[in-house]
Amino acid sequence: MILEFTPREELSEFEWNHEGRNWKRLDVDKEVIKQLSERSTWNGLWRVGLFMSFLAVTAAATLWAASYSLWLVILSLYGYYFFYGFWVAIGHELQHSTVFAKNFDWFSEPFFRLVQALMWNSPTYARKSHQLHHRYTMVRGIDPETDWPEVFDTKFVRSVLVYAVKSLLVFGAVRTLIRDIATQINRVRGQKDRMMTDHCTDKENAAIRRESLGILLFHLVIVAVAIVFGRWELIAFITLAWQIGAPIEGLWHNTEHITRLYDVNDQRLCTRSVKVGPLVHLLYWGLDDHIDHHIYPLVPSRNLPKLHQLLKHDLPEPLSMIDCWKEMFAIAKEKDARPKNEFVAYEGNRLKVKELKG
């Protein structure tokens, strides 16, 4: 893949302003955004139910296959893990409180907490982290969700894929599980990371400690039941499932910001959308239209395709997941040689620097 690059010093117009903290924004009629931001409880219940049916079917297939063939077990179990990783998409939209209508918050919040427990993360921590991510997308030292090396070299991009492969081979997932357990224990002990120290209130930090203890107890109960009743599949289906499933989903998720620009004021430069097929689109809950989501984060995922139709002429054309990774490696290769060069120029109808400046 051949890309055009621009020296960073030529992008001064797009440098992030810590005082102004303003994003360049594509304007859409306020009434249209209001309509697109309407929530639907029935739509949310239907999509959650469909997703959970995928998990139920693949889990049942795994149990059935256990009586016949180990190879069938592996096939169906990894099908289960493929779906399980997409809990992150539901958890993401629950963070924005746009899955269900407001009068269904009595269900939405407990469900959000359950999903975060399945993902080994404190709900308060997840929501605070994501608020900062949207307000300061790819701003160095503030955005906790893009806390990566300053230069996206090929070693880093390759390490993301290697991590996914190791997780699929289970031994990497076990290491991640140990790390996740240690993280929860440290939070219970009151240890704070940079985000908790710099941006969380005492009340939020106290909530994170309680929730981390709850997550440990939740999984401890699952492991205890598995041992007492000899139901080891509970560990495979719940306690270790996130560590294997998330890296599979990460093949799409990691395209969203890796190798995009740090410290800029336009979401089209620091965020990437991805073209997906019908099944992944169903599971991904709008994360494929990721630039659109960052520009108008209160629009529920079910309406992001409509929003994209309004914005697409001013957005880069999404690439497939494989082509996104090709682009990421091409950018990383350039960074190996010239770390201060940035990829912002596109061919054809894709975004160009001169179009942004206009």
Contacts in CASP RR format, 6 or more apart in sequence:
PFRMAT RR
TARGET T0000
AUTHOR 0000-0000-0000
METHOD contacts of the structure
MODEL  1
MILEFTPREELSEFEWNHEGRNWKRLDVDKEVIKQLSERSTWNGLWRVGL
FMSFLAVTAAATLWAASYSLWLVILSLYGYYFFYGFWVAIGHELQHSTVF
AKNFDWFSEPFFRLVQALMWNSPTYARKSHQLHHRYTMVRGIDPETDWPE
VFDTKFVRSVLVYAVKSLLVFGAVRTLIRDIATQINRVRGQKDRMMTDHC
TDKENAAIRRESLGILLFHLVIVAVAIVFGRWELIAFITLAWQIGAPIEG
LWHNTEHITRLYDVNDQRLCTRSVKVGPLVHLLYWGLDDHIDHHIYPLVP
SRNLPKLHQLLKHDLPEPLSMIDCWKEMFAIAKEKDARPKNEFVAYEGNR
LKVKELKG
1 323 0 8 1.000
1 326 0 8 1.000
1 327 0 8 1.000
1 329 0 8 1.000
1 330 0 8 1.000
2 330 0 8 1.000
3 327 0 8 1.000
3 330 0 8 1.000
3 331 0 8 1.000
3 334 0 8 1.000
3 343 0 8 1.000
3 345 0 8 1.000
4 343 0 8 1.000
4 345 0 8 1.000
5 334 0 8 1.000
5 338 0 8 1.000
5 341 0 8 1.000
5 342 0 8 1.000
5 343 0 8 1.000
5 345 0 8 1.000
6 341 0 8 1.000
6 342 0 8 1.000
6 343 0 8 1.000
6 344 0 8 1.000
6 345 0 8 1.000
6 353 0 8 1.000
7 340 0 8 1.000
7 341 0 8 1.000
7 342 0 8 1.000
8 340 0 8 1.000
8 341 0 8 1.000
8 342 0 8 1.000
9 340 0 8 1.000
10 353 0 8 1.000
11 261 0 8 1.000
11 264 0 8 1.000
11 342 0 8 1.000
11 344 0 8 1.000
11 353 0 8 1.000
13 357 0 8 1.000
14 24 0 8 1.000
14 261 0 8 1.000
14 264 0 8 1.000
14 265 0 8 1.000
14 266 0 8 1.000
14 269 0 8 1.000
14 356 0 8 1.000
15 263 0 8 1.000
15 264 0 8 1.000
15 265 0 8 1.000
16 139 0 8 1.000
16 263 0 8 1.000
16 264 0 8 1.000
16 265 0 8 1.000
17 265 0 8 1.000
21 135 0 8 1.000
21 136 0 8 1.000
22 265 0 8 1.000
23 265 0 8 1.000
23 266 0 8 1.000
23 267 0 8 1.000
23 295 0 8 1.000
24 265 0 8 1.000
24 266 0 8 1.000
24 267 0 8 1.000
24 356 0 8 1.000
25 295 0 8 1.000
26 295 0 8 1.000
26 311 0 8 1.000
26 314 0 8 1.000
26 315 0 8 1.000
28 296 0 8 1.000
28 307 0 8 1.000
28 310 0 8 1.000
28 311 0 8 1.000
32 310 0 8 1.000
33 296 0 8 1.000
33 299 0 8 1.000
36 296 0 8 1.000
36 299 0 8 1.000
36 300 0 8 1.000
36 303 0 8 1.000
36 306 0 8 1.000
36 307 0 8 1.000
37 98 0 8 1.000
37 296 0 8 1.000
37 298 0 8 1.000
37 299 0 8 1.000
37 300 0 8 1.000
37 303 0 8 1.000
38 300 0 8 1.000
38 303 0 8 1.000
39 98 0 8 1.000
39 99 0 8 1.000
39 100 0 8 1.000
39 101 0 8 1.000
39 102 0 8 1.000
39 300 0 8 1.000
40 100 0 8 1.000
40 101 0 8 1.000
40 300 0 8 1.000
40 302 0 8 1.000
41 100 0 8 1.000
41 101 0 8 1.000
41 103 0 8 1.000
41 104 0 8 1.000
43 300 0 8 1.000
43 302 0 8 1.000
44 99 0 8 1.000
44 100 0 8 1.000
44 302 0 8 1.000
45 100 0 8 1.000
47 282 0 8 1.000
47 285 0 8 1.000
47 302 0 8 1.000
48 90 0 8 1.000
48 99 0 8 1.000
48 111 0 8 1.000
50 282 0 8 1.000
51 83 0 8 1.000
51 86 0 8 1.000
51 90 0 8 1.000
51 283 0 8 1.000
54 83 0 8 1.000
54 283 0 8 1.000
55 80 0 8 1.000
55 83 0 8 1.000
55 84 0 8 1.000
58 76 0 8 1.000
58 77 0 8 1.000
58 79 0 8 1.000
58 80 0 8 1.000
58 83 0 8 1.000
59 80 0 8 1.000
59 237 0 8 1.000
61 76 0 8 1.000
62 73 0 8 1.000
62 76 0 8 1.000
62 77 0 8 1.000
62 80 0 8 1.000
62 233 0 8 1.000
62 237 0 8 1.000
63 233 0 8 1.000
64 76 0 8 1.000
65 72 0 8 1.000
65 73 0 8 1.000
65 75 0 8 1.000
65 76 0 8 1.000
66 73 0 8 1.000
77 236 0 8 1.000
78 168 0 8 1.000
80 237 0 8 1.000
80 241 0 8 1.000
81 241 0 8 1.000
81 244 0 8 1.000
81 245 0 8 1.000
81 248 0 8 1.000
82 245 0 8 1.000
82 248 0 8 1.000
82 249 0 8 1.000
83 283 0 8 1.000
84 241 0 8 1.000
84 242 0 8 1.000
84 244 0 8 1.000
84 245 0 8 1.000
85 241 0 8 1.000
85 242 0 8 1.000
85 245 0 8 1.000
85 246 0 8 1.000
85 248 0 8 1.000
85 249 0 8 1.000
86 249 0 8 1.000
86 283 0 8 1.000
86 284 0 8 1.000
86 285 0 8 1.000
87 115 0 8 1.000
87 118 0 8 1.000
87 119 0 8 1.000
87 242 0 8 1.000
88 119 0 8 1.000
88 246 0 8 1.000
88 249 0 8 1.000
88 253 0 8 1.000
89 249 0 8 1.000
89 283 0 8 1.000
89 284 0 8 1.000
89 285 0 8 1.000
89 286 0 8 1.000
89 287 0 8 1.000
89 301 0 8 1.000
90 99 0 8 1.000
90 115 0 8 1.000
90 285 0 8 1.000
91 112 0 8 1.000
91 115 0 8 1.000
91 116 0 8 1.000
91 119 0 8 1.000
91 126 0 8 1.000
92 130 0 8 1.000
92 285 0 8 1.000
92 287 0 8 1.000
93 99 0 8 1.000
93 285 0 8 1.000
93 286 0 8 1.000
93 300 0 8 1.000
93 301 0 8 1.000
94 108 0 8 1.000
94 111 0 8 1.000
94 112 0 8 1.000
94 115 0 8 1.000
95 112 0 8 1.000
95 126 0 8 1.000
95 127 0 8 1.000
95 130 0 8 1.000
96 130 0 8 1.000
96 297 0 8 1.000
96 298 0 8 1.000
97 105 0 8 1.000
97 108 0 8 1.000
98 298 0 8 1.000
98 299 0 8 1.000
98 300 0 8 1.000
98 301 0 8 1.000
99 108 0 8 1.000
99 300 0 8 1.000
100 107 0 8 1.000
100 108 0 8 1.000
112 123 0 8 1.000
113 123 0 8 1.000
113 211 0 8 1.000
116 122 0 8 1.000
116 123 0 8 1.000
116 126 0 8 1.000
116 211 0 8 1.000
116 215 0 8 1.000
117 214 0 8 1.000
117 215 0 8 1.000
117 218 0 8 1.000
117 219 0 8 1.000
118 238 0 8 1.000
118 241 0 8 1.000
118 242 0 8 1.000
119 126 0 8 1.000
119 242 0 8 1.000
119 246 0 8 1.000
120 180 0 8 1.000
120 183 0 8 1.000
120 184 0 8 1.000
120 215 0 8 1.000
120 219 0 8 1.000
120 242 0 8 1.000
120 243 0 8 1.000
121 215 0 8 1.000
122 187 0 8 1.000
122 207 0 8 1.000
122 208 0 8 1.000
122 211 0 8 1.000
122 212 0 8 1.000
122 215 0 8 1.000
123 211 0 8 1.000
124 200 0 8 1.000
124 204 0 8 1.000
124 207 0 8 1.000
124 208 0 8 1.000
124 211 0 8 1.000
125 187 0 8 1.000
125 195 0 8 1.000
125 196 0 8 1.000
125 208 0 8 1.000
125 211 0 8 1.000
128 195 0 8 1.000
128 199 0 8 1.000
128 200 0 8 1.000
128 204 0 8 1.000
129 144 0 8 1.000
129 145 0 8 1.000
129 195 0 8 1.000
130 145 0 8 1.000
132 142 0 8 1.000
132 143 0 8 1.000
132 144 0 8 1.000
132 145 0 8 1.000
132 195 0 8 1.000
132 199 0 8 1.000
133 143 0 8 1.000
133 144 0 8 1.000
133 145 0 8 1.000
133 146 0 8 1.000
134 294 0 8 1.000
134 297 0 8 1.000
136 142 0 8 1.000
136 143 0 8 1.000
137 143 0 8 1.000
137 146 0 8 1.000
137 257 0 8 1.000
137 267 0 8 1.000
137 270 0 8 1.000
137 271 0 8 1.000
137 294 0 8 1.000
138 146 0 8 1.000
138 257 0 8 1.000
138 260 0 8 1.000
138 261 0 8 1.000
138 262 0 8 1.000
138 263 0 8 1.000
138 264 0 8 1.000
138 270 0 8 1.000
138 271 0 8 1.000
139 262 0 8 1.000
139 263 0 8 1.000
140 150 0 8 1.000
140 262 0 8 1.000
140 263 0 8 1.000
141 147 0 8 1.000
141 194 0 8 1.000
144 193 0 8 1.000
144 194 0 8 1.000
144 195 0 8 1.000
145 257 0 8 1.000
146 257 0 8 1.000
146 262 0 8 1.000
148 156 0 8 1.000
148 258 0 8 1.000
149 156 0 8 1.000
150 262 0 8 1.000
151 335 0 8 1.000
151 339 0 8 1.000
152 258 0 8 1.000
152 259 0 8 1.000
152 328 0 8 1.000
152 331 0 8 1.000
152 332 0 8 1.000
152 335 0 8 1.000
153 332 0 8 1.000
153 335 0 8 1.000
153 336 0 8 1.000
153 339 0 8 1.000
154 329 0 8 1.000
154 332 0 8 1.000
154 333 0 8 1.000
154 335 0 8 1.000
154 336 0 8 1.000
156 332 0 8 1.000
157 258 0 8 1.000
157 259 0 8 1.000
157 328 0 8 1.000
157 329 0 8 1.000
157 332 0 8 1.000
160 254 0 8 1.000
160 258 0 8 1.000
161 325 0 8 1.000
163 172 0 8 1.000
163 247 0 8 1.000
164 247 0 8 1.000
164 248 0 8 1.000
164 250 0 8 1.000
164 251 0 8 1.000
166 172 0 8 1.000
166 173 0 8 1.000
166 175 0 8 1.000
167 173 0 8 1.000
167 176 0 8 1.000
167 243 0 8 1.000
167 244 0 8 1.000
167 245 0 8 1.000
167 246 0 8 1.000
167 247 0 8 1.000
168 244 0 8 1.000
168 247 0 8 1.000
168 248 0 8 1.000
170 244 0 8 1.000
172 243 0 8 1.000
173 240 0 8 1.000
173 243 0 8 1.000
173 244 0 8 1.000
173 247 0 8 1.000
174 240 0 8 1.000
174 243 0 8 1.000
176 243 0 8 1.000
177 239 0 8 1.000
177 240 0 8 1.000
177 243 0 8 1.000
180 243 0 8 1.000
181 216 0 8 1.000
183 212 0 8 1.000
184 212 0 8 1.000
184 213 0 8 1.000
184 215 0 8 1.000
184 216 0 8 1.000
185 212 0 8 1.000
185 216 0 8 1.000
187 208 0 8 1.000
187 209 0 8 1.000
187 212 0 8 1.000
188 209 0 8 1.000
188 212 0 8 1.000
188 213 0 8 1.000
188 216 0 8 1.000
190 205 0 8 1.000
190 209 0 8 1.000
192 200 0 8 1.000
192 205 0 8 1.000
196 204 0 8 1.000
196 205 0 8 1.000
196 208 0 8 1.000
200 208 0 8 1.000
219 238 0 8 1.000
219 239 0 8 1.000
222 234 0 8 1.000
222 235 0 8 1.000
222 238 0 8 1.000
222 239 0 8 1.000
223 234 0 8 1.000
223 235 0 8 1.000
223 239 0 8 1.000
225 231 0 8 1.000
225 234 0 8 1.000
226 232 0 8 1.000
226 233 0 8 1.000
226 234 0 8 1.000
226 235 0 8 1.000
251 321 0 8 1.000
251 325 0 8 1.000
252 274 0 8 1.000
252 276 0 8 1.000
252 280 0 8 1.000
252 284 0 8 1.000
252 287 0 8 1.000
252 288 0 8 1.000
252 321 0 8 1.000
253 287 0 8 1.000
255 272 0 8 1.000
255 274 0 8 1.000
255 321 0 8 1.000
255 324 0 8 1.000
255 325 0 8 1.000
255 328 0 8 1.000
256 271 0 8 1.000
256 272 0 8 1.000
256 274 0 8 1.000
256 287 0 8 1.000
256 290 0 8 1.000
257 270 0 8 1.000
257 271 0 8 1.000
257 272 0 8 1.000
258 328 0 8 1.000
259 327 0 8 1.000
259 328 0 8 1.000
259 331 0 8 1.000
259 332 0 8 1.000
259 335 0 8 1.000
259 343 0 8 1.000
260 269 0 8 1.000
260 270 0 8 1.000
260 271 0 8 1.000
260 272 0 8 1.000
261 269 0 8 1.000
261 270 0 8 1.000
261 342 0 8 1.000
261 344 0 8 1.000
262 270 0 8 1.000
264 270 0 8 1.000
266 356 0 8 1.000
267 291 0 8 1.000
267 294 0 8 1.000
267 295 0 8 1.000
268 291 0 8 1.000
268 314 0 8 1.000
268 315 0 8 1.000
268 316 0 8 1.000
268 351 0 8 1.000
268 356 0 8 1.000
269 344 0 8 1.000
269 356 0 8 1.000
271 290 0 8 1.000
271 291 0 8 1.000
271 294 0 8 1.000
272 290 0 8 1.000
272 291 0 8 1.000
272 316 0 8 1.000
272 318 0 8 1.000
272 324 0 8 1.000
273 288 0 8 1.000
273 289 0 8 1.000
273 290 0 8 1.000
273 291 0 8 1.000
273 292 0 8 1.000
273 315 0 8 1.000
273 316 0 8 1.000
273 318 0 8 1.000
274 288 0 8 1.000
274 290 0 8 1.000
274 318 0 8 1.000
274 319 0 8 1.000
274 320 0 8 1.000
274 321 0 8 1.000
274 324 0 8 1.000
275 288 0 8 1.000
275 318 0 8 1.000
275 319 0 8 1.000
275 320 0 8 1.000
275 321 0 8 1.000
276 284 0 8 1.000
276 288 0 8 1.000
276 320 0 8 1.000
276 321 0 8 1.000
280 288 0 8 1.000
281 288 0 8 1.000
285 301 0 8 1.000
286 293 0 8 1.000
286 301 0 8 1.000
286 304 0 8 1.000
287 293 0 8 1.000
287 301 0 8 1.000
288 318 0 8 1.000
289 304 0 8 1.000
289 305 0 8 1.000
289 307 0 8 1.000
289 308 0 8 1.000
289 318 0 8 1.000
291 311 0 8 1.000
291 315 0 8 1.000
291 316 0 8 1.000
292 299 0 8 1.000
292 304 0 8 1.000
292 307 0 8 1.000
292 308 0 8 1.000
292 311 0 8 1.000
292 315 0 8 1.000
293 299 0 8 1.000
293 301 0 8 1.000
293 304 0 8 1.000
295 311 0 8 1.000
296 307 0 8 1.000
299 307 0 8 1.000
308 315 0 8 1.000
314 351 0 8 1.000
314 355 0 8 1.000
315 351 0 8 1.000
316 346 0 8 1.000
316 350 0 8 1.000
316 351 0 8 1.000
317 346 0 8 1.000
317 349 0 8 1.000
317 350 0 8 1.000
319 327 0 8 1.000
327 343 0 8 1.000
330 343 0 8 1.000
331 343 0 8 1.000
334 341 0 8 1.000
334 343 0 8 1.000
335 341 0 8 1.000
344 351 0 8 1.000
344 352 0 8 1.000
344 353 0 8 1.000
344 356 0 8 1.000
345 352 0 8 1.000
345 353 0 8 1.000
346 352 0 8 1.000
END
